[in-house]
């Protein structure tokens, strides 16, 4: 008389009834392989999304630096009208910080340090340039900068991710 064995996995794709233990064992192994393939696919997908998200943060700084370069005199005069001394030096420093920080974040190199630096930079810019909350444009800029700081904070917490120069260097050093 055949024994009736029911195969139930913790993540069932379908419930399968088997009359012999060998078939049940094979079905269980098939289910485990399918689950492992799903996990690998989801992990690869998350890695791509994370890298895309990291790279989408970078244009905030890179495009900002380029725009400052093209409108250098206008931006410098606007900074001077706000009472900032040495606007030329400050603006040049801002451009350098934005290019370096944006580039490091884009390629995923020393991302935690770059993100911390950009958080400090954005906090300072927010306070100095957008401190007058009675102006609606400043309130909007403050909220936008807080959102960017939130994204940068996630980079501090999670690092560059698997699709990055940081991870490539880590693997290269492990091989040596």
N, C-alpha and C positions, 0 to 999 in steps of 0.2 A: 504494500500500500504506500503510494508516494506521500512524502511529507510536504505540506504546504508552507512555504517560507515567504514572508512579506518583507520586501526591501523598502525601508523608509529612511531617507537621509535627512540630516538637519536642514538642508536646503533643497527640498525635492523639486525636481523638474517635472517628474511624473511619478506616480506610485506604480510600482511594478510588482507583480506577484510571480514568484518562482516556485517550481515544484522541487528543485534540488538545491542544496547548499552551494554547489559550484557556480551555478548561474547567479545566485544571489550575491556571492562574493565578487564575481566578475562585474555585475551591475554596480556594486558599491565602488569598486575600483574605477569603473568608467565615470561614475558620478564625481569621485574625488578628482580625477584628471580634468573633468569639465569645470569643476569649481576652481582648480588651480589656474586653468587657462583664463577663466573669467577674472580672477584676481589680478593676473598679469596684465590683461587687457585694460582693466580699470586703473591699475597703477600707471601704466604707460599714458593713459588718457589724462590722469591727474597731473603727471609730470609735464605733459605738453601744455595743459591749462596754466599750471603754475609758472612755467617759463614764459608763456604769452603774457600773463598778468604782470610779471616782473618787467618784461620788455616794454609793456605799455605804460609803465610808470616813468621810464627813462625820458620819453619825449617831452614831458612836462619841463624837465630841466634843459635838455638839449635844444629844443625849439626856443625856450625862453632865452637861452644864451645867444642863440643866433639872432633873435629879434632885438636883443639888447645891443648886439654888435651893429646891426643895420640902423638902429635908431639911437646910437650912442649919445650924440649931442643932445637930442631931445630928452632922453632919459636922464642924462647928467643934469640938465637944467631943471627938470622936474624934481630931482633929488635936492638940488640946491634951494629950490623954492620952498621945500619942506624944512629948510634949516639945517640940512646935513652938510657939514664941512667935509672937505676932501672928497667930494662926490666922484671925482675921476678915479681916485684910488679905490673907493668903495665899489663903484660900478665895475671896474676892472676885476676886482676880487670876486664880485658876484658872478661875473662871466666865467672866470676860471673855476670857481666852485661848482657852478652848474654844469660845465662841460665835463669836468673830471667825475663828479658824482653821478651824472647821467650816464656817462660811458661805462663806469664801473658797474652800475646797476644793470645796464643793457646787456653786457656780456656775462654778468654773473661772477665778477671777480671781487673778492673782499667785500661782499655785499652787506654783511652786518655792519662793518665799520663805515662803509659808504652811506648806508641808511641812517645810522646814528648821526653822522656828519650832516646829512641833508635835513634831518629832523631839527637839529640845532639851527641850521641855516634858515629853514622855513619859520621856525619859532621867532627868530630874531627879525626876519623880514616882516612877519605878521605884526609884531609889536611896533616896529619902527615905522613901517610904511602904511600900515592899515589900522593903527591904534585908535583913530577917531571913529568910534562906533556910531556917531550921529550921522555919518555919511553912509548911505545905502550901499554904494559900491564897495566900501570897506567891509561892511557886514558880510556881503557876498564873498569877498576875497578871504575873509577870516574863515567862513564855513568851508570854502573850497580848500584852503590850506589845512584845516583840521582833517578833512577827508584824506588829503595826500599824506598827512602825518600818520593817519591810521593805516594807510597802505604801507608806508615805510616801516611802521611798527611791526606789521606782519612779516616784513622782510627781516627785521632784527630777530624776531622770534623763530622764524623757519629757515633763515639763511638763503643761499642762492638757489637751492634746489638741485635736482639731479642733472638737468640740462644746463650746465654752466661751466665756466672756466674753473671755478673753485673745485667742482666735483672731478673734472678732467685732471686737474693737477693732483688731487688727492689720490686718484687711481694710478696716475703715472708714478707718484712717489711710493705707492704701495708695491708696485712691481719691482722697484729697485732694490 
